[in-house]
Amino acid sequence: MTRYFTDATFAFLEDLADNNDRGWFKANQDLYEAQVREPALAFIEDFAEPLMKISPHLVADPRKVGGSLFRIHRDARFSKDKTPYKTHLGMQFRHVASRDDVHAPGLYLHIEPGACYAGVGLWRPATDDAHAIREAIASDPARWKRAAHGKRFTDAYRHSDESLVRVPRGFDPEHPFVADIKRKDFTAGARIPKRSVTSTTFLRDYAALCRTAKPFIGFLCDALGVAF
């Protein structure tokens, strides 16, 4: 078993939150590489094998640039927060159908002091994709109930909260899953304690958490007509 993330990983992210400027980061870039970036890339590389068993259509890409690991640099062009760096570590395991202008369900791992979690599903789908998912929920409520409200899933995950004010046109306001039909995002998240992230079993434990979400992701993929 391998320990990828350590107390030093979290300490660096905490220090970065307190010293979020280019001068400090440049002076501590070797620490970033050793304690944050390289462990994350090693985790991504090793996650490829268990991910293949979850779905051969999801990708763990360990490239330093353009792969599963998000850049630490923030895009502050359209944000009021002009600090140059993110104070968390983000990894995405995208569907092969995903491109810059096409999104498909996938997995996400977020590591941040006090706020580690696993994310699954599809965030802010395009209008046509959202409609397709809503149609699938409306037409097959039994499968949706098993996928999104089964005990194994809801014991681990919580659905996103943001919803439309009104029921979308064409859907029954009395549908048993109208609250889900109204969702803006078809995502769910599971909190992960730091002790799990820093344990030698984290790769195995995260893979098990992702397997729990297979029916949910599979439902979304089928609704969008992409393989899972």
Beta strands, then each sheet from edge to edge (+ up, - down):
strand 1: 89-93
strand 2: 106-111
strand 3: 117-122
strand 4: 158-159
strand 5: 186-191
sheet 1: 1+ 2- 3+ 5- 4+
end
